[in-house]
Amino acid sequence: MSVSGCGRRALVASVAVMALAGARAYAQAHWSDIVDPARNDLPNPNPVVIKNWAQLPDGRTWGTTSGVAIGPDGQVWGIDRCGGGSCGGSNSNVAPILKFDRSSGKVLKSLGAGIFLFPHGLYVDRDGNVWVTDARAATEEEIKKFPGDKGKGHTVVKFNSDGRVLLTLGTPGVAGDPSGAFNGAFNEPAAVTTAPNGDIFVADGHSGQYETAGRPSVARIVKFTKEGKFVKEWGRLGFAPGEFRTPHALAFDSRGRLFVADRGNNRIQIFDQEGKFLDQWWQFSRVSGLFIDRNDTLYAIDSESADPSHPSWKRGIRIGTTKEDKVVAFIPPHESDQPQHGVAGEGVAVDSEGNVYSAEGAEPLNIGARGLTKYVKR
């Protein structure tokens, strides 16, 4: 029996809907019987909240952001999407990567102008090099309007602390084929980190969590040598252990295990450095950002819990250790018109004094929190 073009499209759509329903059932079977630990009377170790903490140069106004990091000198780095939701078009001459004084919040340095379209993941390594992912490229319509946006996006860029580009991974402006193996081109890289030996790990695939995402969609971890030579990749779009729906953040613990914020699946997954699956944790909620300190204290920020993707879970910063799937403290979200969930940022970092910094996404802009929020250690 032959199937018409319309029939084939309907069949594909039907299969996609069935797969999504099965996916929800798989995820729900794991977390639906877990009571959100943030609903309990957990301590808040950082009760003093300073909104709009970091000050931009030249009186600039913060746009959206998802990245914050701590450098080896203890100072704070952050991403500003050039005053809006993108660094393309008329914003292309704005430097989106900024270094701030930890005490005052005043800007010390800015870099990266003209390089990025959608800076997303931010990481500063032990040598002070600054790594940034660019999570999308310009559309054809955007390029017609602003030709200079062509050739930007889908990359990972490594700078030295003075802003000189040391390494670029990916093919600028070119999205990798989501149906095939990594061929030198990323498809919406969300995060980057390095192992103690310098090996580079990239979380690739930002759109896999969405119901409207194309199938197949990229959802993988890509490993390189410290020189940028491809080593291997693992993962695919899915719901089973070792599969992802938007790997959104990365962090290593003291044992060299790689923690991955598998945001669309409402979990953290843990791997060794060769991609062997070790464990999956559900207590830390729908994680957008991860930070692990030198004592293996784990900070996980949830910016997305909502109905129906993760009902009855609050947004905010859950705190535990890398030893077990257990939340022992909680920094609550900003108040909002969604009191059940609240509002929280995407990125998280912690300084040596235990002060916590969050990178505010789009929603907090509506409630008066922009840029970086500082939660002061009690």
Buried (B, 14 or more C-beta within 10 A) or exposed (E): EEEEEEEEEEEEEEEBEEBBEEBBEEBBEBBEEBEBBBEEEBEBBBEEBBBBBBBBEEEBEBBBBBBBBBBEEEBBBBBBBBBBEBBBBEBBEBBBBBBBBBEEBEBBBBBBBEBBBBBBBBBBBEEBBBBBBBBBBBEEEBBEEBEEBBBBBBBBBBBEBEBEEEBBBBBBBBBBEBEEEBEEBBBBBBBBBBBEEEBBBBBBBBBBBEEEBEEEBBBBBBBBEEEEEBBEBBBBBBBEBBBBBBBBBBBBBEEEBBBBBBBBBBBBBBBEBEBEBEBBBBBBBBBBBBBBBEEEBBBBBBBBBBEEBBEBBBBBBBBBBBEEBEBBBBBBBBEBEBEEBBBBBBBBBBBEEBBBBBBBBBBBBEBEBBBBBBBBBE
